[in-house]
């Protein structure tokens, strides 16, 4: 700063002298004291302005160099559209769904006859027996959770009206860990919140088939019985979906790690 100031003073001095010599051309005499005062005043005035600019310049540059956070609007994940099917009696229905895990909500068999729903892949290979009952049915089952599964057809065995809804995972109920959830019949629900640790499970008062599975990149069979059940099991810390197979009421309480 000191060197810059000296250089500026020299330049300004010569500029002032030239300016003053031009201004006072034709005058018979110029008092030396008056000239010195004017030079000093001009130097002080200009130096003050220059110093302000020198001090201000780095501040302006720093302001320009500030990192401005850009708000990047995340593109929403495209969810599969629901597929709604309905009919009556035995039917075979083809669908076109994304190659993604989804769930299927099935309703039917009000007359308590035999009711079954099977899904098939594009090669015509049977994937799973989703429903097989002689009771009125209203439940949610996983669809294409395993690698290589890609449902393209449903076969329905029924004697009355039925409905099949193929839905995205976002349609599922959520259990916030730690927390609890209650239900009746087949259901699939999501785990969110803290890291899951233990699951206290009760259900199957009617002594039918009762099963609970946890999905965590793999699949863990947590409960599988035909007796009334009450117990506590360990959950894989990565478990994010739980599937319940039941015909009556059940309750699950999940504690955090």
C-alpha positions as CSV (number, residue, x, y, z in Angstrom):
1,X,0.0,0.0,0.0
2,X,2.9,2.4,0.9
3,X,4.7,1.9,-2.5
4,X,1.4,2.3,-4.4
5,X,0.8,5.5,-2.6
6,X,4.3,6.9,-3.4
7,X,3.9,6.1,-7.1
8,X,0.5,7.7,-7.1
9,X,1.9,10.9,-5.5
10,X,4.6,11.2,-8.1
11,X,2.1,10.7,-11.0
12,X,-0.4,13.1,-9.4
13,X,2.3,15.7,-8.8
14,X,3.4,15.7,-12.5
15,X,-0.3,15.8,-13.6
16,X,-1.0,18.8,-11.3
17,X,2.1,20.7,-12.4
18,X,1.1,20.2,-16.0
19,X,-2.5,21.2,-15.3
20,X,-1.5,24.2,-13.3
21,X,1.1,25.3,-15.9
22,X,-1.6,25.2,-18.6
23,X,-4.2,26.9,-16.3
24,X,-1.9,29.7,-15.4
25,X,-0.3,30.3,-18.9
26,X,-0.4,34.0,-19.6
27,X,-0.2,35.0,-15.9
28,X,2.7,37.2,-15.1
29,X,3.6,35.4,-11.9
30,X,2.5,32.6,-9.5
31,X,3.4,32.7,-5.9
32,X,5.4,29.6,-5.0
33,X,3.6,29.2,-1.7
34,X,0.2,29.3,-3.4
35,X,1.4,26.7,-6.0
36,X,2.8,24.4,-3.2
37,X,-0.5,24.6,-1.3
38,X,-2.5,23.7,-4.4
39,X,-0.3,20.8,-5.2
40,X,-0.5,19.5,-1.6
41,X,-4.3,19.9,-1.6
42,X,-4.6,18.1,-4.9
43,X,-2.3,15.3,-3.7
44,X,-4.2,14.9,-0.4
45,X,-7.6,14.9,-2.2
46,X,-6.6,12.5,-4.9
47,X,-4.7,10.2,-2.6
48,X,-7.7,10.0,-0.3
49,X,-10.0,8.9,-3.2
50,X,-7.4,6.5,-4.5
51,X,-6.9,4.9,-1.1
52,X,-10.7,4.4,-0.7
53,X,-10.8,2.7,-4.1
54,X,-7.8,0.5,-3.3
55,X,-9.5,-0.6,0.0
56,X,-12.8,-1.0,-1.7
57,X,-11.6,-3.0,-4.6
58,X,-10.6,-6.2,-2.7
59,X,-13.9,-6.1,-0.9
60,X,-15.8,-6.0,-4.3
61,X,-13.6,-8.8,-5.7
62,X,-14.2,-10.9,-2.6
63,X,-18.0,-10.3,-3.0
64,X,-17.7,-11.5,-6.6
65,X,-15.8,-14.6,-5.4
66,X,-18.5,-15.6,-2.9
67,X,-19.9,-19.0,-3.6
68,X,-23.6,-18.7,-4.3
69,X,-25.6,-21.8,-3.4
70,X,-27.6,-22.9,-6.3
71,X,-31.0,-24.4,-5.5
72,X,-31.2,-27.4,-7.7
73,X,-34.7,-28.7,-8.0
74,X,-34.5,-32.4,-7.7
75,X,-36.4,-34.3,-10.4
76,X,-39.1,-36.3,-8.7
77,X,-38.8,-40.0,-9.0
78,X,-41.4,-41.2,-11.5
79,X,-43.8,-43.6,-9.8
80,X,-45.5,-46.4,-11.7
81,X,-49.1,-45.6,-12.4
82,X,-51.7,-47.8,-10.7
83,X,-53.3,-50.5,-12.8
84,X,-56.9,-51.3,-11.9
85,X,-58.5,-54.5,-13.1
86,X,-62.0,-55.9,-12.4
87,X,-64.1,-58.8,-13.6
88,X,-66.3,-61.7,-12.6
89,X,-65.7,-65.4,-12.6
90,X,-62.6,-67.2,-14.0
91,X,-60.5,-64.8,-16.1
92,X,-57.0,-64.3,-17.5
93,X,-55.9,-60.7,-17.7
94,X,-52.7,-59.4,-19.4
95,X,-51.0,-56.2,-18.0
96,X,-48.1,-54.0,-18.9
97,X,-46.3,-52.9,-15.8
98,X,-42.8,-51.4,-15.2
99,X,-40.0,-53.7,-14.2
100,X,-40.3,-52.6,-10.6
101,X,-41.4,-54.0,-7.3
102,X,-45.0,-53.1,-6.6
103,X,-47.9,-54.4,-4.6
104,X,-51.3,-55.9,-5.5
105,X,-54.5,-55.2,-3.6
106,X,-57.0,-58.0,-4.3
107,X,-60.6,-58.1,-3.3
108,X,-63.1,-60.9,-4.1
109,X,-65.0,-64.0,-3.1
110,X,-67.9,-62.4,-1.2
111,X,-69.9,-65.7,-1.6
112,X,-67.1,-67.7,0.2
113,X,-66.4,-70.1,-2.7
114,X,-63.0,-71.0,-3.9
115,X,-60.9,-67.9,-4.9
116,X,-57.4,-68.0,-6.3
117,X,-55.1,-65.5,-8.1
118,X,-51.9,-66.5,-9.8
119,X,-49.4,-64.2,-11.5
120,X,-47.2,-65.1,-14.6
121,X,-44.2,-63.5,-16.3
122,X,-43.7,-62.6,-20.0
123,X,-42.5,-66.1,-20.7
124,X,-45.7,-67.6,-19.4
125,X,-43.9,-69.0,-16.3
126,X,-45.9,-69.1,-13.1
127,X,-44.5,-66.7,-10.4
128,X,-46.6,-67.1,-7.3
129,X,-50.0,-68.2,-5.9
130,X,-51.0,-64.8,-4.6
131,X,-54.4,-65.8,-3.1
132,X,-55.9,-69.2,-2.4
133,X,-58.9,-69.2,-0.1
134,X,-62.5,-70.2,0.5
135,X,-63.2,-67.1,2.6
136,X,-64.0,-63.5,1.4
137,X,-60.7,-61.9,0.6
138,X,-59.4,-58.4,0.9
139,X,-55.6,-58.1,1.2
140,X,-52.3,-56.7,-0.1
141,X,-49.6,-58.9,-1.5
142,X,-46.1,-58.2,-2.7
143,X,-45.6,-58.2,-6.5
144,X,-42.2,-58.8,-8.2
145,X,-40.1,-58.4,-5.1
146,X,-37.6,-61.1,-6.2
147,X,-35.0,-60.5,-8.9
148,X,-36.1,-61.7,-12.3
149,X,-39.8,-61.4,-11.5
150,X,-41.9,-59.3,-13.9
151,X,-45.6,-59.9,-13.9
152,X,-47.4,-59.6,-17.2
153,X,-50.5,-61.8,-16.6
154,X,-53.0,-62.7,-13.8
155,X,-55.1,-65.8,-13.8
156,X,-58.2,-65.5,-11.6
157,X,-60.3,-68.5,-10.4
158,X,-63.5,-67.1,-9.0
159,X,-67.3,-67.5,-9.0
160,X,-68.2,-63.8,-8.3
161,X,-66.8,-60.3,-8.9
162,X,-63.3,-59.4,-8.1
163,X,-60.9,-56.4,-8.2
164,X,-57.1,-56.4,-8.7
165,X,-55.2,-53.1,-8.1
166,X,-51.5,-53.0,-9.0
167,X,-50.1,-50.2,-6.9
168,X,-46.7,-48.4,-6.3
169,X,-44.9,-49.0,-2.9
170,X,-45.8,-45.4,-1.9
171,X,-49.4,-46.5,-1.5
172,X,-48.4,-48.7,1.5
173,X,-49.0,-47.9,5.2
174,X,-45.9,-46.7,7.1
175,X,-44.7,-47.9,10.5
176,X,-42.4,-45.2,11.9
177,X,-39.7,-46.8,14.0
178,X,-39.9,-47.0,16.9
179,X,-43.6,-47.6,16.7
180,X,-46.4,-50.1,16.2
181,X,-49.0,-51.1,13.6
182,X,-52.2,-53.2,13.6
183,X,-54.0,-54.9,10.8
184,X,-56.2,-57.8,9.6
185,X,-55.4,-60.3,6.9
186,X,-52.6,-60.1,4.3
187,X,-50.7,-56.8,4.2
188,X,-47.4,-55.2,3.2
189,X,-46.1,-52.1,4.9
190,X,-43.0,-49.9,5.0
191,X,-40.6,-49.2,7.9
192,X,-39.3,-45.7,8.2
193,X,-37.6,-43.7,10.9
194,X,-34.8,-45.1,13.1
195,X,-32.8,-48.3,12.6
196,X,-35.1,-51.3,13.4
197,X,-34.0,-53.7,16.0
198,X,-36.7,-56.0,17.5
199,X,-40.2,-56.8,16.4
200,X,-42.8,-57.9,19.0
201,X,-45.4,-59.8,17.0
202,X,-48.9,-61.1,18.0
203,X,-51.6,-62.7,15.9
204,X,-53.3,-65.8,14.5
205,X,-55.9,-66.3,17.2
206,X,-57.9,-68.5,14.8
207,X,-54.9,-70.9,14.4
208,X,-54.7,-70.5,10.6
209,X,-51.5,-70.0,8.6
210,X,-49.6,-67.0,9.9
211,X,-46.3,-65.7,8.5
212,X,-44.2,-62.6,8.8
213,X,-41.3,-61.7,6.4
214,X,-38.8,-58.9,6.5
215,X,-37.3,-57.5,3.3
216,X,-33.8,-55.9,3.4
217,X,-32.2,-56.6,0.1
218,X,-32.9,-60.2,0.9
219,X,-35.8,-61.8,2.6
220,X,-36.0,-63.1,6.2
221,X,-38.8,-65.4,7.4
222,X,-39.6,-64.0,10.9
223,X,-42.6,-66.1,11.8
224,X,-44.3,-69.1,10.2
225,X,-46.9,-71.0,12.2
226,X,-50.4,-72.4,12.3
227,X,-50.7,-71.7,16.0
228,X,-51.7,-68.5,17.9
229,X,-48.5,-66.5,18.1
230,X,-46.9,-64.0,20.4
231,X,-43.2,-63.4,20.4
232,X,-40.2,-61.1,19.7
233,X,-37.8,-61.6,16.8
234,X,-34.7,-59.8,15.7
235,X,-34.9,-57.6,12.6
236,X,-32.1,-57.1,10.1
237,X,-31.1,-53.4,10.6
238,X,-31.7,-52.9,6.8
239,X,-35.3,-54.1,6.9
240,X,-37.5,-51.6,5.1
241,X,-40.6,-53.7,4.2
242,X,-42.6,-56.2,6.2
243,X,-45.0,-58.7,4.7
244,X,-47.8,-60.3,6.8
245,X,-49.8,-63.3,5.7
246,X,-52.8,-63.8,7.9
247,X,-56.5,-64.4,8.0
248,X,-57.4,-62.4,11.1
249,X,-56.0,-59.7,13.4
250,X,-52.3,-59.1,14.1
251,X,-50.1,-56.5,15.7
252,X,-46.4,-55.6,15.3
253,X,-44.4,-53.3,17.5
254,X,-40.9,-52.4,16.3
255,X,-38.2,-51.0,18.6
256,X,-35.2,-49.0,17.4
257,X,-31.5,-50.0,17.6
